[in-house]
Amino acid sequence: MNENNQEMMDVFLNRRSIRSYTGEPVPMEKLSQIIMAGLSSASSRSIRPWDLIVVRDKNMLINLSGCRLKGSSRMLAGADAAIIVVGNEELSDTWVEDCSVVMANMHLMASALGVGSCWIQGRGRDAIDGESTEDFIRNFLQFPSECRLEAILSLGMPDEQIPARSMEELPFSKVHINKY
């Protein structure tokens, strides 16, 4: 593996879901680079059916932390930022896949920049108040009805260090050649 390929592989192996943050702000330059990574994402037929809603207001983040019935969204209360990814289902029938690529790109860029991040699934989930996570967030952030919630990327300076994965940990048994 050449040096550039190894650097890319290191980004993949080092990416971990970080749920605990120091409270130190994510520098705007790093947040901008994370957003640019999302905006540069591939999409089916280059339609780009997604929109990103960036939230940095502390009270809004605390409110958003109640968007999931189970605890995975609670980390938003301690995050410095959240990026909510929504997709326009009227523009593309591949909005879920396209939004997922956006999320993955931003997640990887955050890791490469030393910013903690965690994917919080929104689509198909319920909020603590009994409504869907999508309706909870739509009512709060006022995104249009043709847009559907995919996920939220929680961002903050990491307060935990999770070791990188090793090549030996990769599940190569899940790879099948020519047939299952």
KEKE-3310 file (N, C-alpha, C; in steps of 0.2 Angstrom, whole numbers, plus 5000, padded with zeros to 4 digits):
npx = (5004:5003:5009:4999:4988:4988:4987:4974:4967:4971:4962:4950:4951:4954:4942:4930:4915:4911:4905:4906:4910:4922:4917:4924:4924:4921:4932:4928:4934:4937:4924:4918:4926:4921:4908:4910:4915:4904:4896:4903:4899:4896:4881:4866:4865:4870:4860:4859:4850:4849:4849:4858:4856:4863:4866:4871:4868:4866:4855:4846:4852:4851:4837:4836:4841:4832:4826:4825:4818:4825:4842:4852:4852:4855:4868:4868:4866:4878:4885:4895:4890:4878:4874:4860:4854:4844:4833:4826:4813:4805:4813:4822:4823:4833:4836:4839:4851:4859:4859:4865:4878:4883:4882:4892:4904:4905:4907:4919:4928:4927:4933:4946:4950:4951:4940:4927:4913:4897:4885:4868:4854:4840:4829:4815:4814:4808:4803:4805:4793:4783:4780:4786:4804:4807:4796:4797:4809:4806:4796:4803:4814:4808:4809:4805:4790:4792:4804:4814:4819:4835:4847:4857:4872:4882:4893:4909:4923:4933:4931:4934:4945:4945:4953:4960:4954:4962:4970:4968:4957:4947:4932:4935:4929:4917:4917:4914:4918:4913:4902:4890)
npy = (4994:5011:5027:5037:5029:5022:5033:5036:5024:5024:5035:5029:5018:5025:5031:5033:5032:5046:5051:5059:5075:5089:5102:5112:5124:5118:5123:5136:5134:5121:5116:5121:5114:5101:5102:5105:5093:5085:5092:5089:5077:5062:5059:5051:5053:5066:5074:5079:5078:5083:5093:5103:5106:5116:5117:5127:5133:5133:5130:5126:5114:5107:5105:5098:5086:5078:5071:5058:5042:5032:5033:5038:5051:5059:5064:5076:5087:5090:5093:5103:5106:5102:5093:5092:5081:5081:5075:5077:5069:5070:5074:5064:5046:5040:5046:5043:5035:5044:5054:5047:5045:5058:5060:5050:5055:5067:5062:5055:5065:5074:5065:5064:5077:5078:5080:5075:5064:5058:5048:5050:5041:5046:5044:5034:5032:5035:5049:5056:5062:5054:5057:5055:5055:5062:5070:5078:5084:5091:5100:5108:5113:5117:5112:5109:5100:5091:5086:5074:5067:5061:5059:5064:5072:5073:5084:5088:5093:5080:5071:5059:5045:5033:5018:5016:5005:4989:4982:4968:4967:4969:4962:4951:4939:4942:4945:4939:4930:4930:4922:4919)
npz = (5000:4995:5001:5001:5000:5012:5021:5019:5022:5036:5040:5039:5048:5060:5062:5074:5084:5093:5108:5119:5124:5126:5128:5123:5110:5093:5081:5068:5056:5055:5056:5044:5035:5037:5033:5020:5015:5016:5006:4995:4992:4983:4972:4966:4949:4951:4957:4970:4982:4995:5010:5022:5039:5050:5067:5081:5092:5109:5117:5107:5104:5116:5116:5104:5109:5114:5103:5101:5107:5113:5121:5111:5106:5117:5118:5111:5119:5125:5115:5103:5091:5078:5064:5054:5042:5028:5016:4999:4994:4983:4973:4971:4971:4977:4989:5002:5001:4995:5005:5015:5011:5011:5025:5029:5023:5030:5043:5042:5038:5050:5059:5053:5056:5069:5076:5087:5083:5080:5072:5073:5071:5062:5053:5053:5067:5084:5094:5111:5115:5109:5096:5079:5076:5065:5063:5076:5074:5062:5066:5075:5068:5056:5042:5025:5020:5009:5011:5020:5035:5037:5046:5060:5063:5077:5084:5092:5102:5106:5121:5124:5121:5109:5104:5088:5075:5071:5056:5057:5064:5055:5047:5037:5034:5030:5016:5000:4986:4970:4973:4986)
capx = (5000:5007:5009:4993:4983:4989:4984:4966:4965:4971:4956:4944:4952:4953:4935:4926:4909:4913:4898:4907:4914:4925:4914:4928:4921:4924:4934:4924:4938:4936:4917:4918:4929:4917:4902:4913:4916:4897:4894:4906:4897:4893:4874:4864:4864:4872:4854:4860:4843:4850:4850:4861:4854:4869:4864:4877:4865:4866:4848:4843:4855:4848:4831:4836:4844:4826:4823:4825:4815:4831:4847:4857:4853:4856:4874:4868:4866:4885:4889:4896:4886:4874:4872:4855:4854:4837:4833:4820:4811:4802:4819:4826:4821:4839:4838:4842:4857:4863:4860:4870:4885:4884:4884:4898:4909:4906:4909:4926:4931:4927:4938:4952:4952:4952:4934:4923:4907:4893:4879:4862:4849:4833:4824:4812:4814:4803:4805:4803:4786:4778:4780:4792:4810:4807:4791:4800:4814:4803:4792:4808:4818:4804:4811:4798:4786:4795:4811:4813:4825:4840:4851:4860:4879:4884:4900:4912:4930:4932:4932:4936:4949:4944:4958:4959:4954:4968:4968:4967:4950:4942:4928:4936:4924:4910:4918:4912:4920:4909:4896:4890)
capy = (5000:5017:5031:5040:5024:5021:5038:5036:5018:5026:5039:5024:5014:5029:5034:5030:5036:5049:5053:5063:5081:5093:5108:5117:5124:5116:5129:5137:5132:5113:5114:5122:5108:5095:5104:5105:5086:5083:5095:5086:5070:5059:5058:5048:5058:5072:5078:5082:5080:5084:5099:5102:5111:5117:5120:5128:5136:5128:5129:5122:5107:5103:5103:5092:5080:5074:5069:5050:5039:5029:5038:5040:5058:5063:5068:5083:5092:5092:5094:5110:5107:5096:5094:5088:5080:5080:5073:5079:5063:5072:5075:5058:5040:5038:5052:5039:5033:5050:5057:5043:5047:5065:5058:5046:5060:5072:5058:5054:5072:5076:5061:5066:5084:5077:5082:5070:5064:5052:5047:5048:5039:5049:5041:5028:5032:5039:5054:5055:5064:5050:5058:5052:5059:5066:5076:5081:5089:5096:5105:5112:5117:5120:5110:5108:5093:5086:5084:5069:5066:5055:5058:5070:5071:5076:5086:5091:5091:5073:5070:5051:5042:5026:5016:5014:4998:4987:4978:4962:4967:4969:4956:4949:4934:4945:4946:4933:4931:4927:4919:4920)
capz = (5000:4995:5007:5001:5002:5019:5025:5018:5026:5043:5042:5040:5054:5066:5063:5079:5086:5099:5111:5125:5122:5131:5129:5119:5103:5086:5077:5062:5050:5055:5054:5037:5031:5038:5029:5013:5014:5015:5000:4989:4991:4976:4973:4960:4944:4953:4959:4977:4985:5002:5013:5028:5044:5055:5073:5085:5098:5115:5119:5102:5104:5121:5114:5100:5112:5115:5097:5101:5112:5116:5123:5107:5105:5123:5118:5108:5125:5127:5108:5101:5084:5075:5057:5052:5035:5026:5008:4996:4991:4977:4968:4970:4974:4981:4994:5008:5000:4994:5012:5019:5008:5015:5033:5030:5021:5036:5049:5041:5039:5057:5062:5051:5059:5076:5079:5088:5079:5080:5068:5076:5066:5063:5049:5056:5074:5088:5099:5118:5116:5106:5089:5076:5077:5059:5065:5081:5071:5057:5070:5078:5063:5051:5036:5021:5020:5004:5014:5025:5039:5037:5052:5063:5065:5083:5083:5097:5103:5110:5128:5125:5115:5107:5100:5081:5073:5067:5050:5059:5067:5050:5046:5030:5033:5027:5009:4996:4979:4964:4976:4994)
cpx = (5004:5005:5002:4987:4983:4986:4976:4964:4966:4965:4950:4945:4952:4946:4931:4920:4911:4906:4899:4912:4916:4921:4918:4924:4925:4926:4930:4927:4937:4928:4915:4920:4924:4911:4904:4913:4909:4895:4897:4904:4895:4885:4872:4862:4865:4866:4855:4854:4843:4851:4853:4858:4859:4866:4870:4874:4864:4859:4844:4846:4852:4841:4831:4838:4838:4822:4822:4823:4821:4837:4852:4858:4854:4863:4874:4868:4873:4889:4890:4891:4883:4873:4866:4854:4847:4838:4826:4818:4807:4807:4822:4824:4827:4841:4841:4849:4862:4864:4865:4877:4887:4886:4891:4904:4911:4909:4917:4930:4932:4933:4945:4955:4952:4946:4930:4916:4903:4887:4873:4857:4843:4828:4821:4812:4809:4806:4803:4796:4781:4778:4786:4798:4809:4802:4794:4805:4811:4800:4797:4812:4815:4807:4805:4796:4789:4801:4809:4820:4829:4843:4854:4867:4880:4891:4902:4919:4929:4935:4934:4940:4948:4949:4956:4958:4960:4965:4966:4959:4944:4939:4929:4932:4918:4911:4918:4914:4916:4902:4896:4894)
cpy = (5006:5022:5035:5035:5023:5027:5038:5030:5020:5031:5034:5020:5018:5032:5030:5035:5039:5052:5058:5069:5085:5099:5114:5117:5121:5122:5129:5134:5124:5112:5116:5117:5102:5096:5103:5097:5083:5086:5092:5079:5068:5058:5055:5054:5065:5077:5082:5084:5082:5091:5098:5108:5111:5120:5121:5131:5131:5126:5124:5114:5103:5101:5097:5085:5075:5071:5061:5047:5036:5034:5040:5047:5062:5067:5075:5088:5094:5093:5102:5112:5101:5098:5089:5087:5077:5079:5075:5072:5064:5073:5069:5052:5037:5043:5048:5038:5039:5054:5053:5044:5053:5064:5055:5051:5064:5068:5057:5060:5074:5072:5063:5073:5084:5080:5076:5070:5058:5053:5045:5047:5043:5046:5034:5027:5036:5044:5053:5057:5060:5051:5055:5057:5064:5072:5080:5087:5094:5101:5110:5116:5119:5118:5108:5101:5089:5084:5079:5068:5060:5054:5064:5068:5076:5078:5090:5089:5085:5073:5062:5050:5035:5024:5015:5007:4996:4983:4971:4961:4967:4962:4953:4943:4936:4946:4939:4935:4927:4924:4920:4914)
cpz = (5000:5001:5007:5002:5009:5023:5024:5022:5034:5045:5043:5047:5060:5067:5069:5081:5093:5102:5117:5122:5127:5133:5125:5112:5097:5082:5070:5056:5049:5053:5047:5033:5031:5033:5022:5011:5012:5008:4994:4988:4984:4978:4966:4955:4946:4955:4966:4980:4992:5004:5020:5033:5049:5061:5078:5092:5103:5117:5114:5102:5110:5120:5109:5103:5114:5109:5096:5107:5116:5116:5118:5105:5111:5122:5115:5113:5126:5120:5107:5094:5082:5068:5055:5044:5033:5018:5005:4992:4985:4971:4966:4974:4978:4986:5000:5007:4999:5001:5016:5017:5011:5022:5033:5028:5027:5042:5048:5041:5046:5060:5060:5054:5066:5080:5081:5085:5080:5076:5073:5071:5067:5059:5052:5063:5077:5093:5106:5119:5113:5099:5086:5077:5071:5061:5071:5078:5066:5061:5073:5073:5057:5043:5032:5021:5015:5006:5020:5028:5038:5044:5054:5065:5071:5082:5090:5098:5108:5117:5130:5119:5115:5103:5093:5080:5070:5061:5052:5062:5061:5048:5039:5029:5030:5019:5006:4989:4975:4967:4983:4997)
residu = (MET:ASN:GLU:ASN:ASN:GLN:GLU:MET:MET:ASP:VAL:PHE:LEU:ASN:ARG:ARG:SER:ILE:ARG:SER:TYR:THR:GLY:GLU:PRO:VAL:PRO:MET:GLU:LYS:LEU:SER:GLN:ILE:ILE:MET:ALA:GLY:LEU:SER:SER:ALA:SER:SER:ARG:SER:ILE:ARG:PRO:TRP:ASP:LEU:ILE:VAL:VAL:ARG:ASP:LYS:ASN:MET:LEU:ILE:ASN:LEU:SER:GLY:CYS:ARG:LEU:LYS:GLY:SER:SER:ARG:MET:LEU:ALA:GLY:ALA:ASP:ALA:ALA:ILE:ILE:VAL:VAL:GLY:ASN:GLU:GLU:LEU:SER:ASP:THR:TRP:VAL:GLU:ASP:CYS:SER:VAL:VAL:MET:ALA:ASN:MET:HIS:LEU:MET:ALA:SER:ALA:LEU:GLY:VAL:GLY:SER:CYS:TRP:ILE:GLN:GLY:ARG:GLY:ARG:ASP:ALA:ILE:ASP:GLY:GLU:SER:THR:GLU:ASP:PHE:ILE:ARG:ASN:PHE:LEU:GLN:PHE:PRO:SER:GLU:CYS:ARG:LEU:GLU:ALA:ILE:LEU:SER:LEU:GLY:MET:PRO:ASP:GLU:GLN:ILE:PRO:ALA:ARG:SER:MET:GLU:GLU:LEU:PRO:PHE:SER:LYS:VAL:HIS:ILE:ASN:LYS:TYR)
# end
